[in-house]
């Protein structure tokens, strides 16, 4: 029991020290640890798997946000180009 507690404390310290490099890991590890503990005293394994899943979900969310921002920038650039073309057309 003492070994598991020490391992959990060290793991938590490492997760917090890593900061944003492990985005989503803390939340996933917390949820996975609880689920693993309830499912049959497998809290450490659940925390490790939860960390991986949480990190993957966070990266997926960041990728979608970047794609949405790129699409917004592209639409703005097209609107600006269309407005510029209308301004430069000579009147007949």
ZATOR-988923 format. One record per atom (N, C-alpha, C, O): x, y, z; residue number from 1; atom name; residue in one letter; chain. Coordinates in nm, 3 decimals. Example, Ala and Ser with C-alpha at 12.3 -4.5 7.8 and 13.67 -1.06 7.14 Angstrom:
xx 1.319 yy -0.569 zz 0.780 torkol 1 nuke N zati A fike A;
xx 1.230 yy -0.450 zz 0.780 torkol 1 nuke CA zati A fike A;
xx 1.320 yy -0.330 zz 0.780 torkol 1 nuke C zati A fike A;
xx 1.424 yy -0.332 zz 0.846 torkol 1 nuke O zati A fike A;
xx 1.285 yy -0.225 zz 0.708 torkol 2 nuke N zati S fike A;
xx 1.367 yy -0.106 zz 0.714 torkol 2 nuke CA zati S fike A;
xx 1.290 yy 0.003 zz 0.787 torkol 2 nuke C zati S fike A;
xx 1.341 yy 0.114 zz 0.804 torkol 2 nuke O zati S fike A;
END
This chain:
xx 0.082 yy -0.119 zz 0.000 torkol 1 nuke N zati X fike A;
xx 0.000 yy 0.000 zz 0.000 torkol 1 nuke CA zati X fike A;
xx 0.087 yy 0.125 zz 0.000 torkol 1 nuke C zati X fike A;
xx 0.058 yy 0.222 zz -0.071 torkol 1 nuke O zati X fike A;
xx 0.193 yy 0.122 zz 0.080 torkol 2 nuke N zati X fike A;
xx 0.281 yy 0.239 zz 0.090 torkol 2 nuke CA zati X fike A;
xx 0.353 yy 0.264 zz -0.043 torkol 2 nuke C zati X fike A;
xx 0.374 yy 0.379 zz -0.082 torkol 2 nuke O zati X fike A;
xx 0.390 yy 0.157 zz -0.111 torkol 3 nuke N zati X fike A;
xx 0.456 yy 0.170 zz -0.240 torkol 3 nuke CA zati X fike A;
xx 0.363 yy 0.235 zz -0.342 torkol 3 nuke C zati X fike A;
xx 0.405 yy 0.321 zz -0.420 torkol 3 nuke O zati X fike A;
xx 0.237 yy 0.194 zz -0.342 torkol 4 nuke N zati X fike A;
xx 0.140 yy 0.252 zz -0.435 torkol 4 nuke CA zati X fike A;
xx 0.116 yy 0.399 zz -0.405 torkol 4 nuke C zati X fike A;
xx 0.103 yy 0.481 zz -0.497 torkol 4 nuke O zati X fike A;
xx 0.110 yy 0.433 zz -0.279 torkol 5 nuke N zati X fike A;
xx 0.090 yy 0.572 zz -0.241 torkol 5 nuke CA zati X fike A;
xx 0.209 yy 0.657 zz -0.285 torkol 5 nuke C zati X fike A;
xx 0.191 yy 0.767 zz -0.338 torkol 5 nuke O zati X fike A;
xx 0.329 yy 0.606 zz -0.263 torkol 6 nuke N zati X fike A;
xx 0.450 yy 0.677 zz -0.307 torkol 6 nuke CA zati X fike A;
xx 0.451 yy 0.693 zz -0.458 torkol 6 nuke C zati X fike A;
xx 0.482 yy 0.801 zz -0.509 torkol 6 nuke O zati X fike A;
xx 0.418 yy 0.588 zz -0.528 torkol 7 nuke N zati X fike A;
xx 0.413 yy 0.593 zz -0.674 torkol 7 nuke CA zati X fike A;
xx 0.310 yy 0.694 zz -0.722 torkol 7 nuke C zati X fike A;
xx 0.335 yy 0.768 zz -0.818 torkol 7 nuke O zati X fike A;
xx 0.195 yy 0.699 zz -0.657 torkol 8 nuke N zati X fike A;
xx 0.091 yy 0.794 zz -0.695 torkol 8 nuke CA zati X fike A;
xx 0.137 yy 0.938 zz -0.670 torkol 8 nuke C zati X fike A;
xx 0.110 yy 1.026 zz -0.752 torkol 8 nuke O zati X fike A;
xx 0.204 yy 0.962 zz -0.559 torkol 9 nuke N zati X fike A;
xx 0.251 yy 1.097 zz -0.529 torkol 9 nuke CA zati X fike A;
xx 0.358 yy 1.140 zz -0.628 torkol 9 nuke C zati X fike A;
xx 0.356 yy 1.253 zz -0.677 torkol 9 nuke O zati X fike A;
xx 0.452 yy 1.052 zz -0.657 torkol 10 nuke N zati X fike A;
xx 0.558 yy 1.084 zz -0.754 torkol 10 nuke CA zati X fike A;
xx 0.499 yy 1.107 zz -0.892 torkol 10 nuke C zati X fike A;
xx 0.539 yy 1.200 zz -0.962 torkol 10 nuke O zati X fike A;
xx 0.404 yy 1.024 zz -0.932 torkol 11 nuke N zati X fike A;
xx 0.339 yy 1.041 zz -1.063 torkol 11 nuke CA zati X fike A;
xx 0.266 yy 1.174 zz -1.071 torkol 11 nuke C zati X fike A;
xx 0.274 yy 1.243 zz -1.173 torkol 11 nuke O zati X fike A;
xx 0.195 yy 1.210 zz -0.966 torkol 12 nuke N zati X fike A;
xx 0.123 yy 1.337 zz -0.965 torkol 12 nuke CA zati X fike A;
xx 0.220 yy 1.454 zz -0.973 torkol 12 nuke C zati X fike A;
xx 0.193 yy 1.552 zz -1.042 torkol 12 nuke O zati X fike A;
xx 0.332 yy 1.444 zz -0.904 torkol 13 nuke N zati X fike A;
xx 0.431 yy 1.551 zz -0.909 torkol 13 nuke CA zati X fike A;
xx 0.490 yy 1.565 zz -1.049 torkol 13 nuke C zati X fike A;
xx 0.512 yy 1.677 zz -1.096 torkol 13 nuke O zati X fike A;
xx 0.516 yy 1.454 zz -1.114 torkol 14 nuke N zati X fike A;
xx 0.570 yy 1.459 zz -1.249 torkol 14 nuke CA zati X fike A;
xx 0.470 yy 1.518 zz -1.348 torkol 14 nuke C zati X fike A;
xx 0.508 yy 1.595 zz -1.437 torkol 14 nuke O zati X fike A;
xx 0.344 yy 1.483 zz -1.333 torkol 15 nuke N zati X fike A;
xx 0.241 yy 1.538 zz -1.422 torkol 15 nuke CA zati X fike A;
xx 0.231 yy 1.689 zz -1.404 torkol 15 nuke C zati X fike A;
xx 0.222 yy 1.763 zz -1.502 torkol 15 nuke O zati X fike A;
xx 0.232 yy 1.734 zz -1.280 torkol 16 nuke N zati X fike A;
xx 0.221 yy 1.878 zz -1.254 torkol 16 nuke CA zati X fike A;
xx 0.346 yy 1.953 zz -1.299 torkol 16 nuke C zati X fike A;
xx 0.336 yy 2.067 zz -1.343 torkol 16 nuke O zati X fike A;
xx 0.462 yy 1.891 zz -1.289 torkol 17 nuke N zati X fike A;
xx 0.586 yy 1.955 zz -1.329 torkol 17 nuke CA zati X fike A;
xx 0.596 yy 1.968 zz -1.480 torkol 17 nuke C zati X fike A;
xx 0.659 yy 2.061 zz -1.530 torkol 17 nuke O zati X fike A;
xx 0.535 yy 1.877 zz -1.552 torkol 18 nuke N zati X fike A;
xx 0.543 yy 1.879 zz -1.698 torkol 18 nuke CA zati X fike A;
xx 0.463 yy 1.994 zz -1.758 torkol 18 nuke C zati X fike A;
xx 0.493 yy 2.038 zz -1.869 torkol 18 nuke O zati X fike A;
xx 0.362 yy 2.041 zz -1.689 torkol 19 nuke N zati X fike A;
xx 0.284 yy 2.155 zz -1.736 torkol 19 nuke CA zati X fike A;
xx 0.205 yy 2.125 zz -1.860 torkol 19 nuke C zati X fike A;
xx 0.137 yy 2.023 zz -1.869 torkol 19 nuke O zati X fike A;
xx 0.213 yy 2.215 zz -1.958 torkol 20 nuke N zati X fike A;
xx 0.132 yy 2.202 zz -2.078 torkol 20 nuke CA zati X fike A;
xx 0.183 yy 2.097 zz -2.175 torkol 20 nuke C zati X fike A;
xx 0.115 yy 2.065 zz -2.272 torkol 20 nuke O zati X fike A;
xx 0.301 yy 2.044 zz -2.151 torkol 21 nuke N zati X fike A;
xx 0.353 yy 1.940 zz -2.240 torkol 21 nuke CA zati X fike A;
xx 0.263 yy 1.816 zz -2.236 torkol 21 nuke C zati X fike A;
xx 0.254 yy 1.742 zz -2.334 torkol 21 nuke O zati X fike A;
xx 0.196 yy 1.796 zz -2.125 torkol 22 nuke N zati X fike A;
xx 0.106 yy 1.682 zz -2.111 torkol 22 nuke CA zati X fike A;
xx -0.037 yy 1.731 zz -2.097 torkol 22 nuke C zati X fike A;
xx -0.107 yy 1.695 zz -2.002 torkol 22 nuke O zati X fike A;
xx -0.081 yy 1.811 zz -2.189 torkol 23 nuke N zati X fike A;
xx -0.215 yy 1.867 zz -2.183 torkol 23 nuke CA zati X fike A;
xx -0.318 yy 1.755 zz -2.180 torkol 23 nuke C zati X fike A;
xx -0.314 yy 1.664 zz -2.263 torkol 23 nuke O zati X fike A;
xx -0.409 yy 1.762 zz -2.087 torkol 24 nuke N zati X fike A;
xx -0.517 yy 1.664 zz -2.075 torkol 24 nuke CA zati X fike A;
xx -0.481 yy 1.543 zz -1.992 torkol 24 nuke C zati X fike A;
xx -0.569 yy 1.465 zz -1.956 torkol 24 nuke O zati X fike A;
xx -0.354 yy 1.526 zz -1.961 torkol 25 nuke N zati X fike A;
xx -0.311 yy 1.407 zz -1.888 torkol 25 nuke CA zati X fike A;
xx -0.364 yy 1.408 zz -1.744 torkol 25 nuke C zati X fike A;
xx -0.409 yy 1.305 zz -1.695 torkol 25 nuke O zati X fike A;
xx -0.358 yy 1.520 zz -1.678 torkol 26 nuke N zati X fike A;
xx -0.400 yy 1.528 zz -1.539 torkol 26 nuke CA zati X fike A;
xx -0.545 yy 1.492 zz -1.520 torkol 26 nuke C zati X fike A;
xx -0.580 yy 1.413 zz -1.432 torkol 26 nuke O zati X fike A;
xx -0.629 yy 1.550 zz -1.603 torkol 27 nuke N zati X fike A;
xx -0.773 yy 1.522 zz -1.592 torkol 27 nuke CA zati X fike A;
xx -0.803 yy 1.376 zz -1.626 torkol 27 nuke C zati X fike A;
xx -0.882 yy 1.311 zz -1.558 torkol 27 nuke O zati X fike A;
xx -0.738 yy 1.325 zz -1.730 torkol 28 nuke N zati X fike A;
xx -0.760 yy 1.186 zz -1.769 torkol 28 nuke CA zati X fike A;
xx -0.707 yy 1.089 zz -1.665 torkol 28 nuke C zati X fike A;
xx -0.769 yy 0.986 zz -1.638 torkol 28 nuke O zati X fike A;
xx -0.592 yy 1.122 zz -1.607 torkol 29 nuke N zati X fike A;
xx -0.534 yy 1.034 zz -1.505 torkol 29 nuke CA zati X fike A;
xx -0.621 yy 1.030 zz -1.381 torkol 29 nuke C zati X fike A;
xx -0.638 yy 0.925 zz -1.319 torkol 29 nuke O zati X fike A;
xx -0.677 yy 1.145 zz -1.345 torkol 30 nuke N zati X fike A;
xx -0.765 yy 1.148 zz -1.228 torkol 30 nuke CA zati X fike A;
xx -0.888 yy 1.061 zz -1.251 torkol 30 nuke C zati X fike A;
xx -0.924 yy 0.979 zz -1.166 torkol 30 nuke O zati X fike A;
xx -0.952 yy 1.078 zz -1.364 torkol 31 nuke N zati X fike A;
xx -1.071 yy 0.999 zz -1.394 torkol 31 nuke CA zati X fike A;
xx -1.036 yy 0.851 zz -1.407 torkol 31 nuke C zati X fike A;
xx -1.107 yy 0.766 zz -1.354 torkol 31 nuke O zati X fike A;
xx -0.928 yy 0.821 zz -1.478 torkol 32 nuke N zati X fike A;
xx -0.888 yy 0.681 zz -1.496 torkol 32 nuke CA zati X fike A;
xx -0.849 yy 0.615 zz -1.366 torkol 32 nuke C zati X fike A;
xx -0.878 yy 0.497 zz -1.345 torkol 32 nuke O zati X fike A;
xx -0.783 yy 0.690 zz -1.278 torkol 33 nuke N zati X fike A;
xx -0.745 yy 0.635 zz -1.148 torkol 33 nuke CA zati X fike A;
xx -0.866 yy 0.599 zz -1.064 torkol 33 nuke C zati X fike A;
xx -0.868 yy 0.494 zz -1.000 torkol 33 nuke O zati X fike A;
xx -0.965 yy 0.685 zz -1.066 torkol 34 nuke N zati X fike A;
xx -1.088 yy 0.657 zz -0.989 torkol 34 nuke CA zati X fike A;
xx -1.160 yy 0.537 zz -1.047 torkol 34 nuke C zati X fike A;
xx -1.203 yy 0.448 zz -0.973 torkol 34 nuke O zati X fike A;
xx -1.174 yy 0.534 zz -1.179 torkol 35 nuke N zati X fike A;
xx -1.243 yy 0.422 zz -1.243 torkol 35 nuke CA zati X fike A;
xx -1.167 yy 0.292 zz -1.219 torkol 35 nuke C zati X fike A;
xx -1.228 yy 0.188 zz -1.190 torkol 35 nuke O zati X fike A;
xx -1.035 yy 0.296 zz -1.232 torkol 36 nuke N zati X fike A;
xx -0.955 yy 0.175 zz -1.208 torkol 36 nuke CA zati X fike A;
xx -0.965 yy 0.126 zz -1.066 torkol 36 nuke C zati X fike A;
xx -0.970 yy 0.006 zz -1.041 torkol 36 nuke O zati X fike A;
xx -0.969 yy 0.219 zz -0.972 torkol 37 nuke N zati X fike A;
xx -0.981 yy 0.180 zz -0.831 torkol 37 nuke CA zati X fike A;
xx -1.116 yy 0.115 zz -0.804 torkol 37 nuke C zati X fike A;
xx -1.124 yy 0.012 zz -0.736 torkol 37 nuke O zati X fike A;
xx -1.221 yy 0.174 zz -0.856 torkol 38 nuke N zati X fike A;
xx -1.355 yy 0.121 zz -0.835 torkol 38 nuke CA zati X fike A;
xx -1.372 yy -0.013 zz -0.906 torkol 38 nuke C zati X fike A;
xx -1.442 yy -0.101 zz -0.856 torkol 38 nuke O zati X fike A;
xx -1.310 yy -0.027 zz -1.023 torkol 39 nuke N zati X fike A;
xx -1.327 yy -0.149 zz -1.102 torkol 39 nuke CA zati X fike A;
xx -1.251 yy -0.269 zz -1.045 torkol 39 nuke C zati X fike A;
xx -1.275 yy -0.382 zz -1.089 torkol 39 nuke O zati X fike A;
xx -1.164 yy -0.247 zz -0.952 torkol 40 nuke N zati X fike A;
xx -1.097 yy -0.365 zz -0.895 torkol 40 nuke CA zati X fike A;
xx -0.956 yy -0.339 zz -0.849 torkol 40 nuke C zati X fike A;
xx -0.867 yy -0.420 zz -0.874 torkol 40 nuke O zati X fike A;
xx -0.934 yy -0.228 zz -0.783 torkol 41 nuke N zati X fike A;
xx -0.803 yy -0.197 zz -0.726 torkol 41 nuke CA zati X fike A;
xx -0.693 yy -0.184 zz -0.831 torkol 41 nuke C zati X fike A;
xx -0.579 yy -0.225 zz -0.809 torkol 41 nuke O zati X fike A;
xx -0.727 yy -0.128 zz -0.945 torkol 42 nuke N zati X fike A;
xx -0.630 yy -0.105 zz -1.052 torkol 42 nuke CA zati X fike A;
xx -0.616 yy 0.045 zz -1.078 torkol 42 nuke C zati X fike A;
xx -0.617 yy 0.089 zz -1.193 torkol 42 nuke O zati X fike A;
xx -0.602 yy 0.122 zz -0.973 torkol 43 nuke N zati X fike A;
xx -0.597 yy 0.267 zz -0.985 torkol 43 nuke CA zati X fike A;
xx -0.478 yy 0.319 zz -1.064 torkol 43 nuke C zati X fike A;
xx -0.492 yy 0.413 zz -1.142 torkol 43 nuke O zati X fike A;
xx -0.362 yy 0.259 zz -1.044 torkol 44 nuke N zati X fike A;
xx -0.242 yy 0.306 zz -1.114 torkol 44 nuke CA zati X fike A;
xx -0.253 yy 0.278 zz -1.264 torkol 44 nuke C zati X fike A;
xx -0.223 yy 0.366 zz -1.345 torkol 44 nuke O zati X fike A;
xx -0.296 yy 0.160 zz -1.300 torkol 45 nuke N zati X fike A;
xx -0.314 yy 0.127 zz -1.441 torkol 45 nuke CA zati X fike A;
xx -0.421 yy 0.216 zz -1.503 torkol 45 nuke C zati X fike A;
xx -0.407 yy 0.262 zz -1.616 torkol 45 nuke O zati X fike A;
xx -0.528 yy 0.239 zz -1.430 torkol 46 nuke N zati X fike A;
xx -0.634 yy 0.327 zz -1.480 torkol 46 nuke CA zati X fike A;
xx -0.585 yy 0.468 zz -1.499 torkol 46 nuke C zati X fike A;
xx -0.623 yy 0.535 zz -1.595 torkol 46 nuke O zati X fike A;
xx -0.500 yy 0.515 zz -1.408 torkol 47 nuke N zati X fike A;
xx -0.445 yy 0.650 zz -1.420 torkol 47 nuke CA zati X fike A;
xx -0.354 yy 0.661 zz -1.541 torkol 47 nuke C zati X fike A;
xx -0.358 yy 0.762 zz -1.612 torkol 47 nuke O zati X fike A;
xx -0.273 yy 0.561 zz -1.566 torkol 48 nuke N zati X fike A;
xx -0.184 yy 0.563 zz -1.682 torkol 48 nuke CA zati X fike A;
xx -0.262 yy 0.564 zz -1.812 torkol 48 nuke C zati X fike A;
xx -0.232 yy 0.641 zz -1.903 torkol 48 nuke O zati X fike A;
xx -0.362 yy 0.480 zz -1.821 torkol 49 nuke N zati X fike A;
xx -0.443 yy 0.475 zz -1.943 torkol 49 nuke CA zati X fike A;
xx -0.526 yy 0.602 zz -1.957 torkol 49 nuke C zati X fike A;
xx -0.543 yy 0.653 zz -2.067 torkol 49 nuke O zati X fike A;
xx -0.578 yy 0.653 zz -1.846 torkol 50 nuke N zati X fike A;
xx -0.653 yy 0.779 zz -1.850 torkol 50 nuke CA zati X fike A;
xx -0.567 yy 0.894 zz -1.897 torkol 50 nuke C zati X fike A;
xx -0.614 yy 0.982 zz -1.969 torkol 50 nuke O zati X fike A;
xx -0.441 yy 0.894 zz -1.856 torkol 51 nuke N zati X fike A;
xx -0.348 yy 0.998 zz -1.900 torkol 51 nuke CA zati X fike A;
xx -0.331 yy 0.994 zz -2.052 torkol 51 nuke C zati X fike A;
xx -0.336 yy 1.098 zz -2.118 torkol 51 nuke O zati X fike A;
xx -0.311 yy 0.877 zz -2.106 torkol 52 nuke N zati X fike A;
xx -0.293 yy 0.862 zz -2.250 torkol 52 nuke CA zati X fike A;
xx -0.419 yy 0.907 zz -2.325 torkol 52 nuke C zati X fike A;
xx -0.409 yy 0.981 zz -2.423 torkol 52 nuke O zati X fike A;
xx -0.534 yy 0.864 zz -2.279 torkol 53 nuke N zati X fike A;
xx -0.659 yy 0.900 zz -2.345 torkol 53 nuke CA zati X fike A;
xx -0.686 yy 1.050 zz -2.332 torkol 53 nuke C zati X fike A;
xx -0.728 yy 1.113 zz -2.429 torkol 53 nuke O zati X fike A;
xx -0.662 yy 1.107 zz -2.214 torkol 54 nuke N zati X fike A;
xx -0.682 yy 1.251 zz -2.195 torkol 54 nuke CA zati X fike A;
xx -0.589 yy 1.333 zz -2.282 torkol 54 nuke C zati X fike A;
xx -0.630 yy 1.435 zz -2.338 torkol 54 nuke O zati X fike A;
xx -0.464 yy 1.290 zz -2.294 torkol 55 nuke N zati X fike A;
xx -0.367 yy 1.361 zz -2.379 torkol 55 nuke CA zati X fike A;
xx -0.411 yy 1.356 zz -2.525 torkol 55 nuke C zati X fike A;
xx -0.404 yy 1.457 zz -2.595 torkol 55 nuke O zati X fike A;
xx -0.457 yy 1.240 zz -2.569 torkol 56 nuke N zati X fike A;
xx -0.504 yy 1.225 zz -2.707 torkol 56 nuke CA zati X fike A;
xx -0.625 yy 1.315 zz -2.735 torkol 56 nuke C zati X fike A;
xx -0.632 yy 1.379 zz -2.839 torkol 56 nuke O zati X fike A;
xx -0.718 yy 1.318 zz -2.642 torkol 57 nuke N zati X fike A;
xx -0.839 yy 1.400 zz -2.660 torkol 57 nuke CA zati X fike A;
xx -0.803 yy 1.548 zz -2.664 torkol 57 nuke C zati X fike A;
xx -0.862 yy 1.623 zz -2.742 torkol 57 nuke O zati X fike A;
xx -0.708 yy 1.591 zz -2.583 torkol 58 nuke N zati X fike A;
xx -0.667 yy 1.732 zz -2.581 torkol 58 nuke CA zati X fike A;
xx -0.598 yy 1.770 zz -2.712 torkol 58 nuke C zati X fike A;
xx -0.623 yy 1.878 zz -2.766 torkol 58 nuke O zati X fike A;
xx -0.513 yy 1.683 zz -2.763 torkol 59 nuke N zati X fike A;
xx -0.446 yy 1.710 zz -2.891 torkol 59 nuke CA zati X fike A;
xx -0.548 yy 1.717 zz -3.004 torkol 59 nuke C zati X fike A;
xx -0.535 yy 1.800 zz -3.094 torkol 59 nuke O zati X fike A;
xx -0.648 yy 1.631 zz -3.000 torkol 60 nuke N zati X fike A;
xx -0.753 yy 1.631 zz -3.101 torkol 60 nuke CA zati X fike A;
xx -0.831 yy 1.763 zz -3.097 torkol 60 nuke C zati X fike A;
xx -0.864 yy 1.819 zz -3.201 torkol 60 nuke O zati X fike A;
xx -0.860 yy 1.811 zz -2.976 torkol 61 nuke N zati X fike A;
xx -0.931 yy 1.937 zz -2.959 torkol 61 nuke CA zati X fike A;
xx -0.847 yy 2.054 zz -3.011 torkol 61 nuke C zati X fike A;
xx -0.901 yy 2.144 zz -3.076 torkol 61 nuke O zati X fike A;
xx -0.717 yy 2.054 zz -2.982 torkol 62 nuke N zati X fike A;
xx -0.628 yy 2.160 zz -3.030 torkol 62 nuke CA zati X fike A;
xx -0.621 yy 2.161 zz -3.183 torkol 62 nuke C zati X fike A;
xx -0.618 yy 2.267 zz -3.245 torkol 62 nuke O zati X fike A;
xx -0.617 yy 2.042 zz -3.242 torkol 63 nuke N zati X fike A;
xx -0.610 yy 2.030 zz -3.388 torkol 63 nuke CA zati X fike A;
xx -0.737 yy 2.085 zz -3.452 torkol 63 nuke C zati X fike A;
xx -0.730 yy 2.154 zz -3.554 torkol 63 nuke O zati X fike A;
xx -0.853 yy 2.056 zz -3.394 torkol 64 nuke N zati X fike A;
xx -0.979 yy 2.108 zz -3.446 torkol 64 nuke CA zati X fike A;
xx -0.987 yy 2.260 zz -3.432 torkol 64 nuke C zati X fike A;
xx -1.037 yy 2.328 zz -3.521 torkol 64 nuke O zati X fike A;
xx -0.937 yy 2.313 zz -3.321 torkol 65 nuke N zati X fike A;
xx -0.937 yy 2.458 zz -3.301 torkol 65 nuke CA zati X fike A;
xx -0.846 yy 2.526 zz -3.402 torkol 65 nuke C zati X fike A;
xx -0.878 yy 2.634 zz -3.453 torkol 65 nuke O zati X fike A;
xx -0.732 yy 2.465 zz -3.430 torkol 66 nuke N zati X fike A;
xx -0.639 yy 2.522 zz -3.528 torkol 66 nuke CA zati X fike A;
xx -0.701 yy 2.521 zz -3.668 torkol 66 nuke C zati X fike A;
xx -0.684 yy 2.616 zz -3.744 torkol 66 nuke O zati X fike A;
xx -0.772 yy 2.414 zz -3.702 torkol 67 nuke N zati X fike A;
xx -0.837 yy 2.405 zz -3.832 torkol 67 nuke CA zati X fike A;
xx -0.948 yy 2.510 zz -3.845 torkol 67 nuke C zati X fike A;
xx -0.965 yy 2.570 zz -3.951 torkol 67 nuke O zati X fike A;
xx -1.022 yy 2.531 zz -3.737 torkol 68 nuke N zati X fike A;
xx -1.129 yy 2.631 zz -3.740 torkol 68 nuke CA zati X fike A;
xx -1.070 yy 2.771 zz -3.754 torkol 68 nuke C zati X fike A;
xx -1.125 yy 2.855 zz -3.827 torkol 68 nuke O zati X fike A;
xx -0.960 yy 2.798 zz -3.686 torkol 69 nuke N zati X fike A;
xx -0.895 yy 2.929 zz -3.696 torkol 69 nuke CA zati X fike A;
xx -0.840 yy 2.951 zz -3.836 torkol 69 nuke C zati X fike A;
xx -0.850 yy 3.061 zz -3.890 torkol 69 nuke O zati X fike A;
xx -0.784 yy 2.846 zz -3.896 torkol 70 nuke N zati X fike A;
xx -0.732 yy 2.858 zz -4.033 torkol 70 nuke CA zati X fike A;
xx -0.846 yy 2.884 zz -4.132 torkol 70 nuke C zati X fike A;
xx -0.830 yy 2.964 zz -4.224 torkol 70 nuke O zati X fike A;
xx -0.957 yy 2.818 zz -4.113 torkol 71 nuke N zati X fike A;
xx -1.072 yy 2.840 zz -4.202 torkol 71 nuke CA zati X fike A;
xx -1.125 yy 2.983 zz -4.187 torkol 71 nuke C zati X fike A;
xx -1.163 yy 3.046 zz -4.285 torkol 71 nuke O zati X fike A;
xx -1.127 yy 3.033 zz -4.064 torkol 72 nuke N zati X fike A;
xx -1.173 yy 3.170 zz -4.040 torkol 72 nuke CA zati X fike A;
xx -1.078 yy 3.270 zz -4.106 torkol 72 nuke C zati X fike A;
xx -1.122 yy 3.367 zz -4.167 torkol 72 nuke O zati X fike A;
xx -0.947 yy 3.246 zz -4.093 torkol 73 nuke N zati X fike A;
xx -0.849 yy 3.336 zz -4.156 torkol 73 nuke CA zati X fike A;
xx -0.861 yy 3.332 zz -4.308 torkol 73 nuke C zati X fike A;
xx -0.847 yy 3.436 zz -4.374 torkol 73 nuke O zati X fike A;
xx -0.886 yy 3.215 zz -4.363 torkol 74 nuke N zati X fike A;
xx -0.901 yy 3.201 zz -4.508 torkol 74 nuke CA zati X fike A;
xx -1.024 yy 3.275 zz -4.556 torkol 74 nuke C zati X fike A;
xx -1.019 yy 3.343 zz -4.659 torkol 74 nuke O zati X fike A;
xx -1.136 yy 3.265 zz -4.484 torkol 75 nuke N zati X fike A;
xx -1.258 yy 3.334 zz -4.522 torkol 75 nuke CA zati X fike A;
xx -1.239 yy 3.485 zz -4.515 torkol 75 nuke C zati X fike A;
xx -1.287 yy 3.558 zz -4.602 torkol 75 nuke O zati X fike A;
xx -1.169 yy 3.533 zz -4.413 torkol 76 nuke N zati X fike A;
xx -1.142 yy 3.676 zz -4.399 torkol 76 nuke CA zati X fike A;
xx -1.056 yy 3.725 zz -4.514 torkol 76 nuke C zati X fike A;
xx -1.081 yy 3.832 zz -4.569 torkol 76 nuke O zati X fike A;
xx -0.955 yy 3.647 zz -4.551 torkol 77 nuke N zati X fike A;
xx -0.867 yy 3.686 zz -4.662 torkol 77 nuke CA zati X fike A;
xx -0.944 yy 3.692 zz -4.793 torkol 77 nuke C zati X fike A;
xx -0.921 yy 3.781 zz -4.874 torkol 77 nuke O zati X fike A;
xx -1.035 yy 3.597 zz -4.815 torkol 78 nuke N zati X fike A;
xx -1.114 yy 3.598 zz -4.938 torkol 78 nuke CA zati X fike A;
xx -1.208 yy 3.718 zz -4.941 torkol 78 nuke C zati X fike A;
xx -1.225 yy 3.781 zz -5.046 torkol 78 nuke O zati X fike A;
xx -1.268 yy 3.751 zz -4.828 torkol 79 nuke N zati X fike A;
xx -1.355 yy 3.868 zz -4.823 torkol 79 nuke CA zati X fike A;
xx -1.278 yy 3.997 zz -4.848 torkol 79 nuke C zati X fike A;
xx -1.326 yy 4.086 zz -4.918 torkol 79 nuke O zati X fike A;
xx -1.159 yy 4.007 zz -4.792 torkol 80 nuke N zati X fike A;
xx -1.076 yy 4.125 zz -4.815 torkol 80 nuke CA zati X fike A;
xx -1.034 yy 4.136 zz -4.961 torkol 80 nuke C zati X fike A;
xx -1.031 yy 4.246 zz -5.016 torkol 80 nuke O zati X fike A;
xx -1.001 yy 4.024 zz -5.025 torkol 81 nuke N zati X fike A;
xx -0.962 yy 4.025 zz -5.165 torkol 81 nuke CA zati X fike A;
xx -1.080 yy 4.067 zz -5.253 torkol 81 nuke C zati X fike A;
xx -1.062 yy 4.143 zz -5.348 torkol 81 nuke O zati X fike A;
xx -1.199 yy 4.018 zz -5.222 torkol 82 nuke N zati X fike A;
xx -1.317 yy 4.055 zz -5.301 torkol 82 nuke CA zati X fike A;
xx -1.348 yy 4.203 zz -5.285 torkol 82 nuke C zati X fike A;
xx -1.384 yy 4.269 zz -5.382 torkol 82 nuke O zati X fike A;
xx -1.334 yy 4.254 zz -5.165 torkol 83 nuke N zati X fike A;
xx -1.359 yy 4.397 zz -5.142 torkol 83 nuke CA zati X fike A;
xx -1.255 yy 4.481 zz -5.215 torkol 83 nuke C zati X fike A;
xx -1.287 yy 4.587 zz -5.269 torkol 83 nuke O zati X fike A;
xx -1.133 yy 4.436 zz -5.217 torkol 84 nuke N zati X fike A;
xx -1.026 yy 4.510 zz -5.287 torkol 84 nuke CA zati X fike A;
xx -1.052 yy 4.512 zz -5.437 torkol 84 nuke C zati X fike A;
xx -1.027 yy 4.614 zz -5.502 torkol 84 nuke O zati X fike A;
xx -1.102 yy 4.404 zz -5.495 torkol 85 nuke N zati X fike A;
xx -1.131 yy 4.398 zz -5.637 torkol 85 nuke CA zati X fike A;
xx -1.243 yy 4.494 zz -5.672 torkol 85 nuke C zati X fike A;
xx -1.240 yy 4.556 zz -5.778 torkol 85 nuke O zati X fike A;
xx -1.342 yy 4.509 zz -5.587 torkol 86 nuke N zati X fike A;
xx -1.452 yy 4.598 zz -5.613 torkol 86 nuke CA zati X fike A;
xx -1.406 yy 4.743 zz -5.609 torkol 86 nuke C zati X fike A;
xx -1.456 yy 4.825 zz -5.685 torkol 86 nuke O zati X fike A;
xx -1.315 yy 4.775 zz -5.524 torkol 87 nuke N zati X fike A;
xx -1.264 yy 4.911 zz -5.510 torkol 87 nuke CA zati X fike A;
xx -1.181 yy 4.949 zz -5.631 torkol 87 nuke C zati X fike A;
xx -1.187 yy 5.064 zz -5.675 torkol 87 nuke O zati X fike A;
xx -1.104 yy 4.857 zz -5.686 torkol 88 nuke N zati X fike A;
xx -1.012 yy 4.890 zz -5.796 torkol 88 nuke CA zati X fike A;
xx -1.075 yy 4.883 zz -5.933 torkol 88 nuke C zati X fike A;
xx -1.010 yy 4.922 zz -6.030 torkol 88 nuke O zati X fike A;
xx -1.199 yy 4.835 zz -5.947 torkol 89 nuke N zati X fike A;
xx -1.263 yy 4.829 zz -6.079 torkol 89 nuke CA zati X fike A;
xx -1.301 yy 4.971 zz -6.124 torkol 89 nuke C zati X fike A;
xx -1.364 yy 5.046 zz -6.049 torkol 89 nuke O zati X fike A;
xx -1.261 yy 5.006 zz -6.247 torkol 90 nuke N zati X fike A;
xx -1.300 yy 5.139 zz -6.297 torkol 90 nuke CA zati X fike A;
xx -1.449 yy 5.141 zz -6.332 torkol 90 nuke C zati X fike A;
xx -1.506 yy 5.041 zz -6.376 torkol 90 nuke O zati X fike A;
xx -1.511 yy 5.257 zz -6.311 torkol 91 nuke N zati X fike A;
xx -1.653 yy 5.273 zz -6.343 torkol 91 nuke CA zati X fike A;
xx -1.666 yy 5.308 zz -6.490 torkol 91 nuke C zati X fike A;
xx -1.583 yy 5.383 zz -6.543 torkol 91 nuke O zati X fike A;
xx -1.767 yy 5.256 zz -6.557 torkol 92 nuke N zati X fike A;
xx -1.789 yy 5.284 zz -6.698 torkol 92 nuke CA zati X fike A;
xx -1.889 yy 5.392 zz -6.717 torkol 92 nuke C zati X fike A;
xx -1.920 yy 5.428 zz -6.831 torkol 92 nuke O zati X fike A;
END
